[in-house]
């Protein structure tokens, strides 16, 4: 199945979730996550995740954390295909 992605903006006032945590989707290999905008639920969830297996995952988490700390908005790509499980696959700005 091909990934289907959407481009979204992460507002620094939204929640950032750090650390290895089990999330509402039942994933146990997540390294960070963020709250999605209210208009962008992903399969009924309002959080997106970066997994240990995400290419560049640590850099993605670092970019999202940096944006939170610096209070700047960044654009990111979210895999919204059902198999993608709301995975953040790239930070673009």
MMTF fields as JSON, N, C-alpha, C and O atoms, coordinates in Angstrom:
{
  "mmtfVersion": "1.0.0",
  "mmtfProducer": "UNKNOWN",
  "numBonds": 371,
  "numAtoms": 372,
  "numGroups": 93,
  "numChains": 1,
  "numModels": 1,
  "chainsPerModel": [1],
  "groupsPerChain": [93],
  "chainIdList": ["A"],
  "bondAtomList": [4, 2, 8, 6, 12, 10, 16, 14, 20, 18, 24, 22, 28, 26, 32, 30, 36, 34, 40, 38, 44, 42, 48, 46, 52, 50, 56, 54, 60, 58, 64, 62, 68, 66, 72, 70, 76, 74, 80, 78, 84, 82, 88, 86, 92, 90, 96, 94, 100, 98, 104, 102, 108, 106, 112, 110, 116, 114, 120, 118, 124, 122, 128, 126, 132, 130, 136, 134, 140, 138, 144, 142, 148, 146, 152, 150, 156, 154, 160, 158, 164, 162, 168, 166, 172, 170, 176, 174, 180, 178, 184, 182, 188, 186, 192, 190, 196, 194, 200, 198, 204, 202, 208, 206, 212, 210, 216, 214, 220, 218, 224, 222, 228, 226, 232, 230, 236, 234, 240, 238, 244, 242, 248, 246, 252, 250, 256, 254, 260, 258, 264, 262, 268, 266, 272, 270, 276, 274, 280, 278, 284, 282, 288, 286, 292, 290, 296, 294, 300, 298, 304, 302, 308, 306, 312, 310, 316, 314, 320, 318, 324, 322, 328, 326, 332, 330, 336, 334, 340, 338, 344, 342, 348, 346, 352, 350, 356, 354, 360, 358, 364, 362, 368, 366],
  "bondOrderList": [1, 1, 1, 1, 1, 1, 1, 1, 1, 1, 1, 1, 1, 1, 1, 1, 1, 1, 1, 1, 1, 1, 1, 1, 1, 1, 1, 1, 1, 1, 1, 1, 1, 1, 1, 1, 1, 1, 1, 1, 1, 1, 1, 1, 1, 1, 1, 1, 1, 1, 1, 1, 1, 1, 1, 1, 1, 1, 1, 1, 1, 1, 1, 1, 1, 1, 1, 1, 1, 1, 1, 1, 1, 1, 1, 1, 1, 1, 1, 1, 1, 1, 1, 1, 1, 1, 1, 1, 1, 1, 1, 1],
  "groupList": [{"groupName": "UNK", "atomNameList": ["N", "CA", "C", "O"], "elementList": ["N", "C", "C", "O"], "formalChargeList": [0, 0, 0, 0], "bondAtomList": [1, 0, 2, 1, 3, 2], "bondOrderList": [1, 1, 2], "singleLetterCode": "X", "chemCompType": "L-PEPTIDE LINKING"}],
  "groupTypeList": [0, 0, 0, 0, 0, 0, 0, 0, 0, 0, 0, 0, 0, 0, 0, 0, 0, 0, 0, 0, 0, 0, 0, 0, 0, 0, 0, 0, 0, 0, 0, 0, 0, 0, 0, 0, 0, 0, 0, 0, 0, 0, 0, 0, 0, 0, 0, 0, 0, 0, 0, 0, 0, 0, 0, 0, 0, 0, 0, 0, 0, 0, 0, 0, 0, 0, 0, 0, 0, 0, 0, 0, 0, 0, 0, 0, 0, 0, 0, 0, 0, 0, 0, 0, 0, 0, 0, 0, 0, 0, 0, 0, 0],
  "groupIdList": [1, 2, 3, 4, 5, 6, 7, 8, 9, 10, 11, 12, 13, 14, 15, 16, 17, 18, 19, 20, 21, 22, 23, 24, 25, 26, 27, 28, 29, 30, 31, 32, 33, 34, 35, 36, 37, 38, 39, 40, 41, 42, 43, 44, 45, 46, 47, 48, 49, 50, 51, 52, 53, 54, 55, 56, 57, 58, 59, 60, 61, 62, 63, 64, 65, 66, 67, 68, 69, 70, 71, 72, 73, 74, 75, 76, 77, 78, 79, 80, 81, 82, 83, 84, 85, 86, 87, 88, 89, 90, 91, 92, 93],
  "secStructList": [7, 7, 7, 7, 3, 3, 3, 3, 3, 3, 7, 6, 6, 1, 7, 3, 3, 3, 3, 3, 3, 7, 7, 6, 6, 7, 7, 1, 7, 3, 3, 3, 3, 3, 3, 7, 7, 6, 6, 7, 7, 5, 6, 6, 5, 1, 3, 3, 3, 3, 3, 6, 6, 1, 6, 6, 2, 2, 2, 2, 2, 2, 2, 2, 2, 2, 2, 2, 2, 2, 6, 7, 7, 3, 3, 3, 3, 3, 3, 7, 1, 4, 4, 4, 6, 6, 3, 3, 3, 3, 3, 7, 7],
  "xCoordList": [0.841, 0.0, 0.886, 1.865, 0.546, 1.294, 0.916, -0.234, 1.91, 1.656, 0.907, 1.177, -0.011, -0.726, -0.382, -0.654, 0.215, 0.653, -0.096, -0.617, -0.133, -0.682, 0.364, 1.153, 0.372, 1.266, 0.475, -0.58, 0.996, 0.333, 1.329, 2.539, 0.829, 1.67, 1.54, 0.439, 2.689, 2.681, 2.813, 3.834, 1.799, 1.773, 2.525, 2.224, 3.493, 4.277, 3.461, 3.946, 2.229, 1.406, 0.778, 0.245, 0.842, 0.305, 1.249, 2.436, 0.713, 1.448, 2.564, 2.381, 3.723, 4.837, 5.007, 5.035, 5.119, 5.229, 6.592, 6.905, 7.398, 8.743, 8.857, 8.149, 9.752, 10.057, 9.335, 8.396, 9.786, 9.192, 7.924, 7.969, 6.804, 5.521, 4.58, 4.659, 3.705, 2.631, 1.589, 1.253, 1.081, 0.138, -1.238, -1.399, -2.237, -3.608, -3.767, -4.744, -2.823, -2.906, -2.322, -2.368, -1.772, -1.197, 0.236, 0.783, 0.863, 2.261, 3.164, 2.923, 4.182, 5.087, 6.492, 7.393, 6.69, 8.032, 8.119, 8.919, 7.3, 7.305, 8.38, 8.619, 9.034, 10.073, 9.651, 10.234, 8.644, 8.055, 6.73, 6.417, 5.964, 4.676, 4.265, 4.848, 3.252, 2.717, 1.199, 0.614, 0.591, -0.853, -1.161, -0.471, -2.188, -2.61, -3.569, -4.223, -3.656, -4.672, -6.061, -6.253, -7.014, -8.362, -9.042, -9.925, -8.659, -9.27, -8.591, -9.005, -7.581, -6.751, -6.689, -5.605, -7.834, -7.754, -7.26, -7.552, -6.528, -5.95, -6.53, -6.111, -7.51, -8.175, -8.785, -8.714, -9.387, -10.062, -9.147, -9.592, -7.883, -6.911, -6.444, -6.463, -6.036, -5.558, -4.098, -3.662, -3.351, -1.911, -1.228, -1.8, 0.006, 0.817, 2.138, 2.557, 2.782, 3.938, 5.12, 4.966, 6.308, 7.523, 7.942, 8.008, 8.222, 8.577, 10.083, 10.776, 10.58, 11.996, 12.421, 13.565, 11.523, 11.838, 11.647, 11.927, 11.185, 10.997, 12.366, 13.211, 12.603, 13.88, 14.075, 13.215, 15.194, 15.462, 14.634, 14.492, 14.086, 13.17, 13.728, 13.035, 14.976, 15.571, 15.698, 15.485, 16.042, 16.146, 14.77, 14.643, 13.745, 12.383, 11.968, 11.437, 12.212, 11.867, 12.638, 12.079, 13.921, 14.74, 14.206, 14.165, 13.795, 13.257, 11.944, 11.715, 11.092, 9.818, 10.036, 9.365, 10.98, 11.29, 11.891, 11.55, 12.781, 13.391, 12.336, 12.382, 11.394, 10.315, 9.498, 9.111, 9.236, 8.482, 9.232, 8.654, 10.527, 11.34, 11.462, 11.371, 11.67, 11.837, 10.503, 10.476, 9.391, 8.053, 7.879, 7.399, 8.288, 8.084, 7.247, 7.301, 6.494, 5.677, 6.531, 7.346, 6.346, 7.037, 6.015, 4.923, 6.387, 5.562, 6.088, 7.299, 5.18, 5.607, 4.694, 3.575, 5.192, 4.428, 3.948, 4.725, 2.664, 2.029, 1.482, 0.707, 1.878, 1.36, -0.026, -0.169, -1.039, -2.416, -3.041, -4.239, -2.23, -2.754, -3.009, -2.339, -3.951, -4.324, -3.134, -2.989, -2.288, -1.099, -0.048, 0.83, -0.125, 0.858, 0.7, 1.636, -0.487, -0.737, -0.384, 0.128, -0.652, -0.444, 1.024, 1.331, 1.921, 3.354, 3.858, 3.554, 4.63, 5.272, 6.505, 7.364, 6.586, 7.67, 8.696, 9.771, 8.39, 9.349, 8.947, 7.763, 9.948, 9.728, 10.341, 11.491, 9.564, 10.0, 10.482, 11.235, 10.075, 10.522, 10.409, 10.738],
  "yCoordList": [-1.185, 0.0, 1.248, 1.318, 2.214, 3.455, 4.367, 4.405, 5.098, 6.059, 7.25, 7.682, 7.761, 8.979, 9.994, 9.772, 11.112, 12.088, 13.399, 13.721, 14.141, 15.496, 16.412, 15.998, 17.647, 18.654, 19.48, 20.026, 19.564, 20.313, 21.252, 21.062, 22.252, 23.16, 22.8, 22.607, 22.713, 22.437, 23.747, 24.427, 24.094, 25.294, 24.983, 23.98, 25.813, 25.517, 25.506, 25.045, 26.011, 25.954, 24.573, 24.27, 23.736, 22.379, 21.492, 21.788, 20.422, 19.484, 18.782, 18.396, 18.623, 17.806, 16.67, 16.907, 15.451, 14.277, 13.648, 13.255, 13.548, 13.0, 11.654, 11.376, 10.831, 9.566, 8.384, 8.528, 7.223, 5.979, 5.724, 5.403, 5.872, 5.705, 4.889, 4.941, 4.149, 3.514, 4.59, 5.364, 4.638, 5.685, 5.093, 3.873, 5.944, 5.448, 4.467, 3.72, 4.462, 3.53, 2.164, 1.245, 2.028, 0.755, 0.553, -0.537, 1.583, 1.475, 1.554, 2.367, 0.738, 0.75, 1.193, 1.187, 1.577, 1.96, 3.436, 3.812, 4.274, 5.698, 6.423, 6.11, 7.406, 8.164, 9.594, 10.235, 10.103, 11.394, 11.524, 10.745, 12.509, 12.746, 14.187, 14.925, 14.584, 15.936, 15.891, 14.952, 16.918, 17.109, 17.636, 18.527, 17.091, 17.566, 18.74, 18.89, 19.586, 20.644, 20.022, 18.874, 20.756, 20.223, 19.776, 18.919, 20.329, 19.955, 18.738, 18.31, 18.186, 17.172, 15.859, 15.332, 15.34, 14.07, 12.989, 13.031, 12.04, 10.962, 9.654, 9.136, 9.117, 7.873, 7.988, 7.055, 9.154, 9.352, 9.76, 9.862, 9.995, 10.406, 11.827, 12.27, 12.523, 13.893, 14.019, 15.065, 12.948, 12.941, 12.218, 11.316, 12.628, 11.974, 11.576, 12.156, 10.58, 9.97, 9.791, 9.697, 9.744, 9.343, 8.032, 7.921, 7.047, 5.723, 5.499, 6.191, 4.541, 4.177, 3.84, 4.092, 3.277, 2.839, 3.932, 3.697, 5.106, 6.207, 6.68, 7.047, 6.679, 7.205, 8.648, 9.497, 8.929, 10.269, 10.624, 11.804, 9.635, 9.873, 10.751, 11.637, 10.513, 11.328, 12.781, 13.685, 13.014, 14.382, 15.042, 16.234, 14.28, 14.809, 15.236, 16.33, 14.365, 14.706, 15.935, 16.805, 16.01, 17.161, 18.444, 19.482, 18.385, 19.577, 20.026, 21.221, 19.067, 19.41, 19.981, 20.932, 19.394, 19.901, 21.296, 22.176, 21.499, 22.813, 23.863, 24.976, 23.514, 24.452, 24.792, 25.944, 23.79, 24.019, 24.979, 25.934, 24.721, 25.55, 26.975, 27.941, 27.094, 28.423, 29.12, 30.283, 28.4, 28.944, 29.4, 30.502, 28.514, 28.788, 27.653, 26.513, 27.979, 26.992, 26.31, 26.962, 25.003, 24.271, 23.483, 23.175, 23.166, 22.364, 20.937, 20.715, 19.977, 18.578, 17.75, 18.154, 16.577, 15.639, 14.507, 13.934, 14.189, 13.175, 12.074, 12.348, 10.831, 9.686, 9.377, 8.938, 9.612, 9.408, 8.146, 7.915, 7.323, 6.049, 5.157, 5.295, 4.265, 3.456, 2.681, 2.547, 2.173, 1.46, 2.368, 1.907, 3.682, 4.637, 4.982, 5.471, 4.727, 4.957, 6.376, 6.555, 7.37, 8.771, 9.075, 9.746, 8.575, 8.731, 10.006, 10.272, 10.795, 11.978, 11.48, 10.813, 11.807, 11.266, 12.318, 11.966, 13.593, 14.621, 15.971, 16.3, 16.754, 18.149, 18.973, 18.758, 19.922, 20.645, 22.069, 22.62, 22.656, 24.019, 24.304, 25.404],
  "zCoordList": [0.0, 0.0, 0.0, 0.743, -0.82, -0.89, 0.263, 0.701, 0.742, 1.802, 1.222, 0.102, 1.975, 1.613, 2.676, 3.855, 2.277, 3.262, 3.102, 2.034, 4.192, 4.215, 4.809, 5.659, 4.365, 4.929, 5.929, 5.607, 7.142, 8.219, 8.881, 8.764, 9.567, 10.344, 11.817, 12.332, 12.482, 13.914, 14.666, 14.569, 15.401, 16.225, 17.519, 18.167, 17.913, 19.115, 20.411, 21.445, 20.358, 21.572, 21.759, 22.826, 20.718, 20.818, 21.612, 21.752, 22.118, 22.955, 22.177, 21.023, 22.826, 22.331, 23.323, 24.531, 22.842, 23.709, 23.474, 22.351, 24.507, 24.363, 25.062, 26.03, 24.559, 25.226, 24.635, 23.851, 25.022, 24.549, 25.348, 26.536, 24.677, 25.355, 24.48, 23.252, 25.108, 24.354, 24.097, 24.994, 22.88, 22.544, 22.272, 22.294, 22.013, 21.822, 20.659, 20.615, 19.721, 18.601, 18.942, 18.124, 20.149, 20.56, 20.118, 20.288, 19.551, 19.138, 20.361, 21.254, 20.412, 21.566, 21.183, 22.022, 19.924, 19.47, 19.097, 18.241, 19.734, 19.416, 20.212, 21.378, 19.564, 20.257, 20.563, 21.438, 19.854, 20.202, 19.479, 18.579, 19.88, 19.252, 19.423, 20.218, 18.666, 18.775, 18.68, 18.141, 19.21, 19.101, 17.699, 17.204, 17.066, 15.748, 15.887, 16.919, 14.84, 14.856, 14.95, 14.547, 15.468, 15.682, 14.395, 14.439, 13.262, 11.989, 11.347, 10.27, 11.972, 11.317, 12.091, 12.339, 12.465, 13.178, 12.225, 11.029, 12.74, 11.944, 12.452, 13.487, 11.705, 12.095, 13.495, 14.295, 13.775, 15.044, 16.181, 17.324, 15.893, 16.922, 16.636, 15.488, 17.649, 17.49, 17.887, 18.367, 17.683, 17.936, 16.785, 16.174, 16.497, 15.468, 16.113, 17.114, 15.525, 16.174, 15.246, 14.028, 15.839, 15.149, 15.799, 17.023, 14.96, 15.472, 15.383, 14.638, 16.138, 16.076, 14.657, 14.278, 13.873, 12.518, 11.471, 10.296, 11.855, 10.916, 10.428, 11.244, 9.106, 8.616, 9.081, 8.843, 9.74, 10.251, 11.469, 11.791, 12.152, 13.268, 14.368, 14.868, 14.752, 15.822, 15.393, 16.2, 14.133, 13.625, 13.565, 13.848, 13.2, 13.173, 14.579, 14.768, 15.568, 16.952, 17.416, 18.084, 17.064, 17.46, 16.838, 17.5, 15.571, 14.902, 15.55, 15.737, 15.887, 16.529, 17.934, 18.334, 18.68, 20.027, 19.933, 20.723, 18.976, 18.79, 18.471, 18.996, 17.616, 17.284, 18.522, 18.72, 19.352, 20.592, 21.501, 22.019, 21.693, 22.585, 22.053, 22.81, 20.74, 20.135, 19.862, 19.458, 20.086, 19.848, 18.398, 18.133, 17.451, 16.038, 15.437, 15.899, 14.428, 13.728, 12.659, 12.007, 12.479, 11.425, 10.612, 11.089, 9.391, 8.51, 8.533, 8.502, 8.588, 8.608, 7.725, 7.408, 7.33, 6.516, 7.41, 8.173, 7.31, 8.133, 7.237, 6.321, 7.491, 6.752, 7.305, 8.446, 6.483, 6.927, 6.342, 6.503, 5.659, 5.176, 6.388, 7.412, 6.281, 7.442, 7.987, 9.202, 7.116, 7.566, 8.157, 8.886, 7.85, 8.339, 9.802, 10.435, 10.346, 11.771, 12.234, 13.339, 11.406, 11.788, 12.102, 13.087, 11.257, 11.476, 10.817, 9.654, 11.56, 11.009, 10.257, 10.833, 8.971, 8.159, 7.752, 7.266, 7.937, 7.556, 8.134, 8.204, 8.549, 8.922, 7.8, 7.416, 7.275, 6.097, 6.365, 5.562, 7.441, 7.721, 9.199, 9.643]
}
